[in-house]
Amino acid sequence: MKKTTRTMKPTEEEAKQLAALDAIRDEDIDLSDIPEQGGRTEWVRGLMYRPVMRAISIRLPAPDLALARQLALRKGLPYQTYIKRLLHDALERERVSGRR
């Protein structure tokens, strides 16, 4: 089922404010109180990135599943999240080692 986003129509006063803001040219906006950000090296891209998830069905040996549940419980994680993390980490290691 597709999610729909409901948007609220701005009030008459808000519409006037938005129109006034829209009329301001970029050159006329005072940016003097915003600190300069150029040359920074600690920026990290994609911290908020969430990949598209897809439900699948997979058969696992019962002993492996039991061990995953036990280890996930020790770490305080849901077992499916723990298995997903293990798979992701293994795939990432394989991808990186394949580059060499």
Distance bins in CASP14 RR format, pairs under 12 A and 6 or more apart:
PFRMAT RR
TARGET T0000
AUTHOR 0000-0000-0000
RMODE 2
METHOD distances of the structure
MODEL  1
8 14 0 0 0 0 1 0 0 0 0 0 0
8 15 0 0 0 0 0 1 0 0 0 0 0
9 15 0 0 0 0 1 0 0 0 0 0 0
9 18 0 0 0 0 0 1 0 0 0 0 0
10 16 0 0 0 0 1 0 0 0 0 0 0
10 17 0 0 0 0 1 0 0 0 0 0 0
10 18 1 0 0 1 0 0 0 0 0 0 0
10 19 0 0 0 0 1 0 0 0 0 0 0
10 21 0 0 0 0 0 1 0 0 0 0 0
11 17 0 0 0 0 1 0 0 0 0 0 0
11 18 0 0 0 0 0 1 0 0 0 0 0
12 18 0 0 0 0 0 1 0 0 0 0 0
12 19 0 0 0 0 0 1 0 0 0 0 0
13 19 0 0 0 0 0 1 0 0 0 0 0
13 20 0 0 0 0 0 1 0 0 0 0 0
14 20 0 0 0 0 0 1 0 0 0 0 0
14 21 0 0 0 0 0 1 0 0 0 0 0
15 21 0 0 0 0 0 1 0 0 0 0 0
15 22 0 0 0 0 0 1 0 0 0 0 0
16 22 0 0 0 0 0 1 0 0 0 0 0
16 23 0 0 0 0 0 1 0 0 0 0 0
17 23 0 0 0 0 0 1 0 0 0 0 0
17 24 0 0 0 0 0 1 0 0 0 0 0
18 24 0 0 0 0 0 1 0 0 0 0 0
21 28 0 0 0 0 0 1 0 0 0 0 0
21 29 0 0 0 0 1 0 0 0 0 0 0
23 29 0 0 0 0 0 1 0 0 0 0 0
24 30 0 0 0 0 0 1 0 0 0 0 0
31 37 0 0 0 0 0 1 0 0 0 0 0
37 43 0 0 0 0 1 0 0 0 0 0 0
51 84 0 0 0 0 0 1 0 0 0 0 0
51 88 0 0 0 0 1 0 0 0 0 0 0
53 80 0 0 0 0 0 1 0 0 0 0 0
53 81 0 0 0 0 0 1 0 0 0 0 0
53 84 0 0 0 0 1 0 0 0 0 0 0
53 88 0 0 0 0 0 1 0 0 0 0 0
54 84 0 0 0 0 0 1 0 0 0 0 0
55 80 0 0 0 0 0 1 0 0 0 0 0
55 84 0 0 0 0 0 1 0 0 0 0 0
56 80 0 0 0 0 0 1 0 0 0 0 0
56 83 0 0 0 0 0 1 0 0 0 0 0
56 84 0 0 0 0 0 1 0 0 0 0 0
56 87 0 0 0 0 0 1 0 0 0 0 0
58 64 0 0 0 0 0 1 0 0 0 0 0
58 65 0 0 0 0 0 1 0 0 0 0 0
58 68 0 0 0 0 0 1 0 0 0 0 0
58 80 0 0 0 0 0 1 0 0 0 0 0
58 83 0 0 0 0 1 0 0 0 0 0 0
58 84 0 0 0 0 0 1 0 0 0 0 0
58 87 0 0 0 0 1 0 0 0 0 0 0
59 65 0 0 0 0 1 0 0 0 0 0 0
60 66 0 0 0 0 1 0 0 0 0 0 0
60 67 0 0 0 0 0 1 0 0 0 0 0
60 68 1 0 0 1 0 0 0 0 0 0 0
60 69 0 0 0 0 0 1 0 0 0 0 0
60 79 0 0 0 0 0 1 0 0 0 0 0
60 80 0 0 0 0 0 1 0 0 0 0 0
60 83 0 0 0 0 1 0 0 0 0 0 0
60 86 0 0 0 0 0 1 0 0 0 0 0
60 87 0 0 0 0 0 1 0 0 0 0 0
61 67 0 0 0 0 1 0 0 0 0 0 0
61 68 0 0 0 0 0 1 0 0 0 0 0
62 68 0 0 0 0 0 1 0 0 0 0 0
62 69 0 0 0 0 0 1 0 0 0 0 0
63 69 0 0 0 0 0 1 0 0 0 0 0
63 70 0 0 0 0 0 1 0 0 0 0 0
64 70 0 0 0 0 0 1 0 0 0 0 0
64 71 0 0 0 0 0 1 0 0 0 0 0
64 79 0 0 0 0 0 1 0 0 0 0 0
64 82 0 0 0 0 0 1 0 0 0 0 0
64 83 0 0 0 0 1 0 0 0 0 0 0
64 86 0 0 0 0 0 1 0 0 0 0 0
65 71 0 0 0 0 0 1 0 0 0 0 0
65 72 0 0 0 0 0 1 0 0 0 0 0
65 79 1 0 0 1 0 0 0 0 0 0 0
65 80 0 0 0 0 0 1 0 0 0 0 0
65 82 0 0 0 0 0 1 0 0 0 0 0
65 83 0 0 0 0 1 0 0 0 0 0 0
66 72 0 0 0 0 0 1 0 0 0 0 0
66 73 0 0 0 0 0 1 0 0 0 0 0
66 79 0 0 0 0 1 0 0 0 0 0 0
67 73 0 0 0 0 0 1 0 0 0 0 0
67 74 0 0 0 0 0 1 0 0 0 0 0
67 79 0 0 0 0 1 0 0 0 0 0 0
67 82 0 0 0 0 0 1 0 0 0 0 0
67 83 0 0 0 0 0 1 0 0 0 0 0
67 86 0 0 0 0 0 1 0 0 0 0 0
68 74 0 0 0 0 0 1 0 0 0 0 0
68 75 0 0 0 0 0 1 0 0 0 0 0
68 77 0 0 0 0 1 0 0 0 0 0 0
68 78 0 0 0 0 0 1 0 0 0 0 0
68 79 1 0 1 0 0 0 0 0 0 0 0
68 80 0 0 0 0 1 0 0 0 0 0 0
68 81 0 0 0 0 0 1 0 0 0 0 0
68 82 1 0 0 1 0 0 0 0 0 0 0
68 83 1 0 1 0 0 0 0 0 0 0 0
68 84 0 0 0 0 0 1 0 0 0 0 0
68 85 0 0 0 0 0 1 0 0 0 0 0
68 86 1 0 0 1 0 0 0 0 0 0 0
68 87 0 0 0 0 0 1 0 0 0 0 0
69 75 0 0 0 0 0 1 0 0 0 0 0
69 76 0 0 0 0 0 1 0 0 0 0 0
69 77 0 0 0 0 0 1 0 0 0 0 0
69 78 0 0 0 0 1 0 0 0 0 0 0
69 79 1 0 1 0 0 0 0 0 0 0 0
69 80 0 0 0 0 1 0 0 0 0 0 0
69 81 0 0 0 0 0 1 0 0 0 0 0
69 82 0 0 0 0 1 0 0 0 0 0 0
69 83 0 0 0 0 1 0 0 0 0 0 0
70 76 0 0 0 0 0 1 0 0 0 0 0
70 77 0 0 0 0 0 1 0 0 0 0 0
70 79 0 0 0 0 1 0 0 0 0 0 0
70 82 0 0 0 0 1 0 0 0 0 0 0
71 77 0 0 0 0 1 0 0 0 0 0 0
71 78 0 0 0 0 0 1 0 0 0 0 0
71 79 0 0 0 0 1 0 0 0 0 0 0
71 81 0 0 0 0 0 1 0 0 0 0 0
71 82 1 0 0 1 0 0 0 0 0 0 0
71 83 0 0 0 0 1 0 0 0 0 0 0
71 85 0 0 0 0 0 1 0 0 0 0 0
71 86 0 0 0 0 1 0 0 0 0 0 0
72 78 1 0 0 1 0 0 0 0 0 0 0
72 79 1 0 1 0 0 0 0 0 0 0 0
72 80 0 0 0 0 1 0 0 0 0 0 0
72 81 1 0 0 1 0 0 0 0 0 0 0
72 82 1 1 0 0 0 0 0 0 0 0 0
72 83 1 0 0 1 0 0 0 0 0 0 0
72 84 0 0 0 0 0 1 0 0 0 0 0
72 85 0 0 0 0 1 0 0 0 0 0 0
72 86 0 0 0 0 1 0 0 0 0 0 0
73 79 1 0 0 1 0 0 0 0 0 0 0
73 81 0 0 0 0 0 1 0 0 0 0 0
73 82 0 0 0 0 1 0 0 0 0 0 0
74 82 0 0 0 0 1 0 0 0 0 0 0
75 81 0 0 0 0 1 0 0 0 0 0 0
75 82 1 0 0 1 0 0 0 0 0 0 0
75 83 0 0 0 0 0 1 0 0 0 0 0
75 85 0 0 0 0 1 0 0 0 0 0 0
75 86 0 0 0 0 0 1 0 0 0 0 0
76 82 0 0 0 0 1 0 0 0 0 0 0
77 83 0 0 0 0 1 0 0 0 0 0 0
77 84 0 0 0 0 1 0 0 0 0 0 0
77 85 1 0 0 1 0 0 0 0 0 0 0
77 86 0 0 0 0 0 1 0 0 0 0 0
78 84 0 0 0 0 1 0 0 0 0 0 0
78 85 0 0 0 0 0 1 0 0 0 0 0
79 85 0 0 0 0 0 1 0 0 0 0 0
79 86 0 0 0 0 0 1 0 0 0 0 0
80 86 0 0 0 0 0 1 0 0 0 0 0
80 87 0 0 0 0 0 1 0 0 0 0 0
81 87 0 0 0 0 0 1 0 0 0 0 0
81 88 0 0 0 0 0 1 0 0 0 0 0
82 88 0 0 0 0 0 1 0 0 0 0 0
82 89 0 0 0 0 0 1 0 0 0 0 0
83 89 0 0 0 0 0 1 0 0 0 0 0
83 90 0 0 0 0 0 1 0 0 0 0 0
84 90 0 0 0 0 0 1 0 0 0 0 0
84 91 0 0 0 0 0 1 0 0 0 0 0
85 91 0 0 0 0 0 1 0 0 0 0 0
85 92 0 0 0 0 0 1 0 0 0 0 0
86 92 0 0 0 0 0 1 0 0 0 0 0
86 93 0 0 0 0 0 1 0 0 0 0 0
87 93 0 0 0 0 0 1 0 0 0 0 0
87 94 0 0 0 0 0 1 0 0 0 0 0
88 94 0 0 0 0 0 1 0 0 0 0 0
88 95 0 0 0 0 0 1 0 0 0 0 0
89 95 0 0 0 0 0 1 0 0 0 0 0
89 96 0 0 0 0 0 1 0 0 0 0 0
90 96 0 0 0 0 0 1 0 0 0 0 0
90 97 0 0 0 0 0 1 0 0 0 0 0
91 97 0 0 0 0 0 1 0 0 0 0 0
91 98 0 0 0 0 0 1 0 0 0 0 0
92 98 0 0 0 0 0 1 0 0 0 0 0
92 99 0 0 0 0 0 1 0 0 0 0 0
93 99 0 0 0 0 0 1 0 0 0 0 0
93 100 0 0 0 0 0 1 0 0 0 0 0
94 100 0 0 0 0 0 1 0 0 0 0 0
END
